[in-house]
Amino acid sequence: MAADYTRQINSLYCASNSAVLHFNFKVSGDFNSKDFSGKRVALGVTGGIAAYKAIEVLRGLQRAGCEVRVAMTRHACEFVQPLTFRALSGSHVVVDDYAPDNPDPIAHITFSQTVDLFVVAPATANTLAKFANGVADDFLTTTYLACTAPVLVAPAMNTSMLEHPATQRNVEKLRADGVHIIEPDKGEMACGTIGPGRLSEPDAIVGAALEILRSGARANRGGANRDLTGETILITAGATREPIDPVRFISNRSSGRMGFALALAARDRGAKVTCVAGITSVSAPAGVGIINVSSAEEMHRAVARESGKATVFIAAAAVSDYRAKEQ
Ligand SMILES: Cc1cc2nc3c(=O)[nH]c(=O)nc-3n(C[C@H](O)[C@H](O)[C@H](O)COP(=O)(O)O)c2cc1C
């Protein structure tokens, strides 16, 4: 970079308290902060090929300080042994509350009503269907019905199973019942199919769980205020990043937390939400359309494209005040 260009950037840094010169490094998440110590999470594991990834979800929640107890369906035990979760959680893993070795005689009540959050990852099509229809024929589904905490489910299944109208109906029912859904990723499945249905990354599931814990959300069990149903809300979130050259850029310290919190609240009140997200250091909420952008120019273009569909626009992003004249 030419010397006078450096001066221009340095003066820019000094003149504006919102523009900060950064080098290109990955912003670390909050998973290791122990901010969540004392939070109790029930982790439900169901019988899908991604059951082994629940181990990473457990570890991520523990790294954030959460105390985690695990419940598994019988089919989940075909994929991962309860012993693995018992060793890592330090607690008895409930599969069958009728089993004589179950230390708690009314585990489905104590398990579900003493936690701050119930996470089910992975959630099979079968378990989603049972949750959506109030079927309580095993420990996990009985726990769901008895649960007074917010519930986060991470569906994972073959694309055809996911796209089946019955599964889509069940997901929508759960959403209407106030369940937080973390959408599955697209990619190559164990069966060789390429499409949506892969379990969302464990870090994203942990991020969504921590976001729910942080927001202090309560279970709404269908009784929530859905007064934004029918609204299409467009929200910008996070910082923009203005390149100076391939390595350096101008940005700011916005985390995206405000924009994502607005998106979460709007989604929970029934709105269809799209977030145009710049650079963020917190996880995007589940059940919200995310359009990732980097510069202010890109954000502007995305907002112009999407705003025609929106009934409400909220600008919560921290858009850079400056961009380099030349790169
Ligand atoms: C090898 C194998 C992999 C499976 N993977 C999935 C899966 O990823 N998602 C799913 O919904 N079902 C999957 N199934 C089917 C479920 O195991 C089956 O529907 C079962 O009844 C689920 O029980 P649960 O919901 O009580 O755990 C798989 C079955 C087998 C044999």
The ligand as an SDF file (V2000), in Angstrom:
LIG
                    3D

 31 33  0  0  0  0  0  0  0  0999 V2000
  -29.0410  -46.8610    8.8080 C   0  0  0  0  0  0  0  0  0  0  0  0
  -30.2570  -46.0390    9.1000 C   0  0  0  0  0  0  0  0  0  0  0  0
  -30.1710  -44.6750    9.0610 C   0  0  0  0  0  0  0  0  0  0  0  0
  -31.2990  -43.8870    9.3190 C   0  0  0  0  0  0  0  0  0  0  0  0
  -31.1760  -42.5240    9.2780 N   0  0  0  0  0  0  0  0  0  0  0  0
  -32.2710  -41.7660    9.4910 C   0  0  0  0  0  0  0  0  0  0  0  0
  -32.1630  -40.3520    9.4710 C   0  0  0  0  0  0  0  0  0  0  0  0
  -31.0850  -39.7760    9.2620 O   0  0  0  0  0  0  0  0  0  0  0  0
  -33.2830  -39.6280    9.6890 N   0  0  0  0  0  0  0  0  0  0  0  0
  -34.5110  -40.2280    9.9360 C   0  0  0  0  0  0  0  0  0  0  0  0
  -35.4900  -39.4980   10.0940 O   0  0  0  0  0  0  0  0  0  0  0  0
  -34.6170  -41.5580    9.9930 N   0  0  0  0  0  0  0  0  0  0  0  0
  -33.5440  -42.3400    9.7890 C   0  0  0  0  0  0  0  0  0  0  0  0
  -33.6630  -43.7120    9.8550 N   0  0  0  0  0  0  0  0  0  0  0  0
  -34.9710  -44.2840   10.1740 C   0  0  0  0  0  0  0  0  0  0  0  0
  -35.2480  -44.2080   11.6730 C   0  0  0  0  0  0  0  0  0  0  0  0
  -34.2250  -44.8920   12.3830 O   0  0  0  0  0  0  0  0  0  0  0  0
  -36.6300  -44.7940   11.9860 C   0  0  0  0  0  0  0  0  0  0  0  0
  -37.6190  -43.9840   11.3900 O   0  0  0  0  0  0  0  0  0  0  0  0
  -36.8660  -44.9480   13.4580 C   0  0  0  0  0  0  0  0  0  0  0  0
  -38.1830  -45.4000   13.6740 O   0  0  0  0  0  0  0  0  0  0  0  0
  -36.6460  -43.6360   14.2170 C   0  0  0  0  0  0  0  0  0  0  0  0
  -36.9250  -43.8560   15.5800 O   0  0  0  0  0  0  0  0  0  0  0  0
  -36.8060  -42.6900   16.6600 P   0  0  0  0  0  0  0  0  0  0  0  0
  -37.4050  -41.4690   16.0680 O   0  0  0  0  0  0  0  0  0  0  0  0
  -37.6090  -43.2030   17.8090 O   0  0  0  0  0  0  0  0  0  0  0  0
  -35.3620  -42.5710   17.0050 O   0  0  0  0  0  0  0  0  0  0  0  0
  -32.5420  -44.5140    9.6200 C   0  0  0  0  0  0  0  0  0  0  0  0
  -32.6060  -45.9050    9.6760 C   0  0  0  0  0  0  0  0  0  0  0  0
  -31.4920  -46.6590    9.4270 C   0  0  0  0  0  0  0  0  0  0  0  0
  -31.6010  -48.1550    9.5080 C   0  0  0  0  0  0  0  0  0  0  0  0
  1  2  1  0
  2  3  1  0
  2 30  2  0
  3  4  2  0
  4  5  1  0
  4 28  1  0
  5  6  2  0
  6  7  1  0
  6 13  1  0
  7  8  2  0
  7  9  1  0
  9 10  1  0
 10 11  2  0
 10 12  1  0
 12 13  2  0
 13 14  1  0
 14 15  1  0
 14 28  1  0
 15 16  1  0
 16 17  1  0
 16 18  1  0
 18 19  1  0
 18 20  1  0
 20 21  1  0
 20 22  1  0
 22 23  1  0
 23 24  1  0
 24 25  2  0
 24 26  1  0
 24 27  1  0
 28 29  2  0
 29 30  1  0
 30 31  1  0
M  END
$$$$
